[in-house]
Amino acid sequence: MDGPRLTRRDALKIGVLGTAALAIPMTGTLSAKRASELAESRIPRPYTVPFRRPPILHPVGRDGGRDVYEITQQQVKREILPGVKTTVFTYNGTVPGPTIRVQRNRPIVVRQINKLPNKHPTLGYVPWTSTHLHGAPSLPQYDGYASDISLPGYYKDYVYDNLEPARTLWYHDHGVHHTAENVYMGLAGQYHVLDGRENVLGLPRGIYDVPVMISDAAFTASGELLFDSNGDSGHMGDVILVNGRPWPLMEVEPRKYRLRLHAATVGRGLTLRLTRGAFMTVVATEGGLVPLAQPVDRIKLGMAERYDVVVDFAPFAGQRVEMRNEGVDNSIDYDHTDKVMAFQVGTVVTDPANNALPQVLNPNSPVMVLREDQAVRTRNLEFHRQNGMWVINDHIWDDVVRSGFRKAIAAPAPGDIEIWKLSTSGGWFHPVHVHLTDFRILDRDGRSPQPYELGPKDTVYLGEGEDVRIIAEFGAVVTPPGQPEIRRTGRYMIHCHNVSHEDHDMMTQFWVGGEGAGPDPMTAAPPQPLPAPPIPPIV
């Protein structure tokens, strides 16, 4: 079979001569009936499709004392809508990908095998990939550096130490300039780091601990995915999907559940609330448990943000509770994008264990005790448009490429505590993701962060015209008690997680330790051509 053939334009994107794509912004909040071309009769009514949990991925072998997992990226036909076959990109044949659940301080290897076609079926690009474990302090060569790409016919072994405190991570594609299309096609899945502290607290677990990955899609007349980046402002579909199913109905018992809420959307922000006066109690943000449980009536999520909430369904036995989306500014609202999923509450509790919700959860979070007077410097980062391009302080990823991957927007020393002031102007919001480090939100336009934001974060919603200040210790990895301190050095990305913005071209890098420090993310562990060597079996 012929190998993938890169167009000159795609070759430039991963070489040293790349040029940025232009963007035409959306001009305000819009409302429309629908985006899909598919007949309305073939799209199910909300709350008629059963809820489904993604499968759990299990190790296939061991290598050097580490469990090894294997994931094949492949194109398949799946029923996203009942009775309609849709071409999707998958991790091991499922959308979303299987959930990986690991114990803290237990390192693993995840082999990612790119068996995607040599050309996207409708958009025509070569579907190279780079897998990012979003929210993990990975070594640079395993962080999913955008230009560290695996072409079809290649594989890469990613090593994850899992030293970070328990949290909800996710793994997704980060291939340069095609992240939006690849994630939209299905390359995303959750990854849970677990530890005993949460068990001691008595939080819901087992079948009462539920991934809730929210995305959206639109469909062509033949049932294929319809991708429209709205002039690179961001794709927004008219069908809300939860774990890959349209507006599902979940049967729950009248007790507490932990919902791992996750905006896996490409360009749509969300404001979630529950009906019947039910409220959500935030127990964890992206960086793990919050110091104090935070009951809230709604949560605003930008793309990639995650909030673990506990919902007590006991008061609603025999009733239906809906999760609704009130939307955000500068999104396109369609007929049913105000609905997400529903919960049909039963009348019998089969297991009353792990049904606690303590107020004090993690009062000594190292990130949340960082103080402004500890900061050695403050940096200003402006997310804006310039000459038709999405930029950060006039930086774009093509500048990084042209510099031979040396150009950096910041170079904190390992262990430096810094304040970064994030600003934006114009009619867009930007969910800003900082790789490697967790951070604390200090304020938003001088005001305290929202109650649901009072925990360690890796992505922050930067609203239209807002200034948000965050504080972080760069390069420091929060290790378990008794473990030696770990400092990471090297190149890591910062970007907008509206992945159409990221692709065109609102992404740059910072270099912990300064130029030359740390492993090279593109050469320290490069992808290898197939066939891959066999994985040692589990014995």
N, C-alpha and C positions, 0 to 999 in steps of 0.2 A: 504494500500500500504506500502511496506517496505520502511524504511527510507534510506538515503544515507549511503553507507558503505565505509569508508575510508580505503584505503590500509595502511599497516604499514608505507610505504614510505611517503604517504601524511600526515599521522598522525604525523610523525616526523617533517614535515615542519611547523606545527603550534604548536608543543610542544617545550620542552626545550632541545631536543636531535637532532635537525635538522642538516643535513650535506649538504654542498653546492654541486650543480651539476657542473660537469666539462664542459668546453666550448672549442670548436675547432674553431679558428677564420677563417674568410674569408681572402684570401691572396692577396688582391688587387682588383682593379676595373675589373669587368668581363663584357662581352657582350655575349648575347645569343639571339636566335630567339624568343623563347617563353618558358614559364614555365608550362602553363596549358596542361593537357592531353586531354581536351575536343577538339573535332574537330574544326578547325579554322572556318569552315562554320557556327558554332553555336555562334561565338563571333561576335558582331556587329562591323561594321566599325566605326572609330571615327566620331563623330559629326552627328550621325544618330538617336540618342535616345534623346527625349525631356528632358530638364532640369527640375528638380523637387525640390521644397523647402520642408524641413521637416515640418510636421504639428506643430502647436502651442499647447502646453499643457495648459489646463485651470484648475483652482482649482475645487475640488469636494466638499469642505466644509470649515468650519472654526473651529479652536480650540484655545481657549484662546486669541481671537483677531487676530490670524494668519491664513492666507489662507493655506489650506492643498491641496497638490497635491498627486496623487497616481500613481505609476509606477509599473507595473508588469514585471518582468524579465521572459521571457518565450521562449521556443524553438518553432519555426514555420517554415513553408516552404514559401519562397518568391521568386519572379522573380527578381533576380539581373541582369541576362542576359535575354533579351526578349525570352519568350518561354521555359525557363529552370528553373525548380524548384530547389532551393537550401536551405538546412537546415541552419538556422541562429539562433543566440541568439538575442533577441530583448528587447527593452524597449517599452512596450505597443504595441507590434506587428510590429514596424517599424524599419528600418535600413537606416540611423542612427535613434536614438531615437528622440522623439519630442523636439522641442526647448522650453525652459522655458524662459519667458521674465517677469522681475519683476522690480518694481520701487525701487530705492535706499532708504534705511532706512525703508523698509517695510519687516519685518521678515516673513518667510514662513516655513512650514514643508513639506518635501517630504518623503512620505512613499514608501520605496523600498521593494517590495515583491518578494522573490526568489521562483519562480515556475518553475525553470529549472529542467531538468531530473536529476535523481540521478547519472547519468554517462554521460560523453560526448559521443556523438554518434560514434565517430571514435577514439578519443585519450584515452578514458577510464577513465579519472580522474573525481573526484567529483567536479562539477562546483560551488564551493563556491564563494561568491562575497563580495566585500567591495566597496562602492561607494564613489569616491573622487570627490569633486567639485573643479576642478583644477583652481587655481588662486584666491581662496577665503580664507580670514583669518578666517577659521572656528575654533570653539573650538575643542580640540583634539579628543573628542568622536564622532564628526561629520565630521572628516576630511578624512575618508576613510583610516584609519591606516591599513596597509597591513594585519596584523594578527587579526584584528577585523572583523572576517568573519561571513557572514550569509550563513548557509547551505541551500540547497533546503528544502522548508517547513518552512522557517523562514522569518521574516520581520524585518525591522528597520526603525524608524522615524528619519530622519535627519533634524535638525533645522539650518536654515541659516538666519543670521541677515541682510545680504545685506547692510552692512554699508560702504563697499568699494566704491570708485568712479566708475562711469559707465565704463563698460568694456565688452569684450567678454570672457566669461569663457567657460569651458566645463565640463560635468560630464562623468565619465567613470569608468569602473571596475578597482579595485586595489587589488584584492584578491591575497594573497601571493603565489608566484611561478606559478600562472596561469593567470597573467594579460595579457600577450601577446595573449594567445589563446582566452580569453574572449573578449578582445577588437577587435581582428581580426574577431571573430564570429559576432560582431555587437554591443557590449555594449558600446556605446558612443553617446553623443548628446551635442548640444550647449546650453548655458545658458547666457542670456544677462541681465546685470544690466543696467538700464536706469536712467537718471536724466534730469532735465530741462536745464542744461548747454548746452548739445549738441543740444537741440532744438533751443536755442537762437542763436547758431552759424549758424543755417540754413543748417546743413549737411543733405545729403539725408536720408530720413526715409520712413517708410511705405513700399510700394512695391519696393522702390528703395534701401532698406537696406536688403542685401541678405547674408544668411549663405552659405559659400563655404567650405565644409568639404571634404578634399582630402585624399583618402586612395587608397590602391591597393590590389589586390587579384589574386589568381590562382585557377583553377578549375580542378577537377578530370574528368575522362572520362564520369562519370554519372552526372556531373554538381554540385557536392558537393564542398565545399571549400577545397582546398589543402593547408595544412600548412607544411612549411619546414623552420625551423629556421636557416638553413645553419650552423649547428654545434653551435647553440646559438649565432651566429654573428648577426642574425636578418632576419626576413622573408621579402621577396620582391616578389610581384606578377607581372604578366605581363599585367594585366588589371587595368588601372587607373579608379577609381570611384570618382565621385563628388556627395555628398549627396546620396551615394549608387547606382548611375547610371553610366554606362560605358561611358566615354568621351562624356558628354551630350552637346547638342546645346541649348543655352538660347537666346530667343528673347528679345531684349532690345530696348528702345527708344533712340533717339539721344540726350541724356542729361547725367547728372552725376548720378552715382550709387555708393553706399558704398558696398564693397565686404568684408565680414569678412573671410579672408583667414585663413585657419586652416589646418596644417599638422596633420591629424588624422591617419597617417600611423603608422605601427608597427615597421618597421625597415628601411624605405626608406626616405632619405633626398631629398629635392627638391630645384631647382633653377628656379623660375618662372619669365617669361617675357611675354609681349604681342607683337603680330605681328603688322605690318603696322605702326611702329613707335609710337604706343600708349604707354603712360607711366602711372605708378601708383603713386599716392600721398599718402604716409603713414600718416594717421591721428590718429592712435592709435596703441599701442603695447599691450601686455598682461595686463598691469596694467592701461590701460585707455589712454586718450588723450595724445599725445605728446606735448611738449612745442610749437614747430613750425612744420607746415606741411612740409613733406620731399618728394619732387618728385624724383622718382628713375626709372631706366629702368629695374631692376631685383631685386629679393629678394631671398635670400637663407634661407630656413626653415629647421630646424631639427624637428624631431618628437615632436609634442605637441606645437610647436611655433604657435602664432597667430599674424597676422598683419591686421588691418583694413585699407583698401585703398579706395580712391575715384578715379574712372576712369570716364573720360569725353568721352562719345561716340559721342558727337555732330559732331566732324570732320569726322566721318566715316558713316554718314547716307547712308543707302542702301548697305553697305559693310559688310563683315564678318571679325571679329577680333578673332584670336586664342590666347588662353593661352597655352604656351609651357613650357616644363620642360627641362632645360639644364642639369639636374642631378648634382650630387656631387661626390667627390672622394669616393671610396669604396662602391659604390652601384652597383647593377647588372642591366644593361640596356638591355631591351628587345625591340622588333621591334617597339612597339607603346608607350613605357613609356616616350617618349619625347613629348607626346601630353596630355593635361589635359581636356580642354573643349573649346568651341567656342561660340562667341556672334554674332548673326545675328542682325545687327542694322537696325531698321526701319527708317521711314521718318517722323513720327508724334510724337509730345510730347503731352501726354494727361494731364499732370499736371506739370506746370513749378515751383511749390513751392518747397522749401527746396532743392534748386539746387545751394547752395553756397559752396565755398571752401576757407575760410579765411586762411591767413598764420599763424596768431597767434591763438593758440588753448588753451594751458594750461601752461602759462609761469611760474606759481608758483607751479608746481607739487612738493609736499614735497619730493618725492624720487629723483627727478632730481636735486634738490638743495643741496643734501648731498655732503659734501666736505671731502677730504682725511684727513685733519687735525682734523676732528671731530672723527675719528676712534679711539677707545680705544685699539684695537689690530688688528693684521693681522694673518689670519690662512692660512696654505697651505694644499690644498686637491688635492691629486694625484689620477687620475682615470687611472687604469692600469690593467694588467693581472699578476697574481702571482699563480704559481703552477696550471695553467690551469683554474683559476677562475677570474671573473671580480671583482675587489676590489676598494675600496676608502680608501686610507691610510691604507691598509691591513685589513680594516673592510669589513665584509659582513653581510647580514641580519641574517644569522644563528648565528653569534656572538651575535647579539642583542637577539635572541631567547634563546640561551644558558645562557645568563646573567639574565634570567628572565625579559627581556625587560628593563634592567637598563642601559646597556652600551650605551654611547653616544659619538659622535665624537667631540662635542662642547657643551658648556653650557653658552651661553651669558645671562647676566642679562637683565631683561625687560628694554627696552629703549636703550640698548647698540648699538652703531654704530660700525660695524666691516667691515673690508675688507677681503674678501676670495679670495685667489689666486687659481684658478682651473687650473690644468695641466694634460696633458696626453702624453703618449709616445706610440710608436707602430703604426700600420696601421689602426686605427679606429678613428672615430669621436664619440662624446658623447653629445647629447643634455641634459644638466644638469638642472634638475628641483629642486628648493628649495621650499618646502611647506611653508605655512603661510605668507611669506613676499614677497613684491616686492623689486626689487633691480635695481640699476643703473650699467651699464657696464662702467667701468673706461677706460680700454684699452685692446687691444688684441695684444700680443707680443710687448707691448710698444707703439702701434699705436692706434689712435682714433678708436672707434667702427664704424661700417658701418652706413651710414646716416639713414637707416631704423631701426637701433637699438637705436636711440636717444630718447628713451621713457622708462617708467617703465616696467621692465621685470619680469617674473617668471621662464623662461626657456632660456638658452643661448646655442648657438651652439659652442661647444668646438671642434675645428678642430684637425686633426692629428698633433701631436707634438706641439700644441699651449699652451700658457699660457694666461688665461683671468682673469682679476681682476674685481670683483664686489664689491659694497658697499651697505649695507642695515642697517636699524634700526630694530632690532629684537624685536618682540612682540608688536610693535606699530601698531595700526589700524587707518588708515586715516578716521576720522569721519567727518560728515557734519558740517558746521559752526554752532557754538552755542551748539554742542553736547559735553558732557564730554569726556575726553580722555579715551581710552580703551587700556589696555595692556593685551596681551595674554601670558599665561605661559603654559608649558607642553611640551610633546614629539611630534616632527614633523620629517618627513622623508626628506632626500635628496637622489636623485638617478639619474641614467641615464635613459632617456626616450626612448631609444631603449629598448622596454619593454622585449625583450629576454635577453638583458644584465641585466635589473632590476631583472628579475626572477631568474637569475643564476650568480651573486647574488649581483650586483652592487647597493646596497642600504644600507643605514644606517640611523641613526637618530641623531638629536641634541635636547637638552633639555633646553628650555628657562626658566630661573629661577633656573636651577640646579636640581639635583636629588631630587625627591619628590614633585616638584612644579607642579601645574596644575592638572586638572582632568585626571584620568587614561583613556586612549583612548579605553581600552578593557572592562572596568567594569562600567564606568560612565553611559553608555546608551547601554547596550548589546542588541543584536538581540533577538527577542522573537519568540516562535513557533506560527505557524498558528493554528487556525483562528485568525485573527487580529480583535480587537474591531471595531465597525462601526465608520466612520468619521462623526462628526456632520455636518448636511447639511448647505449650505449657506442660510442665512435668510436675 
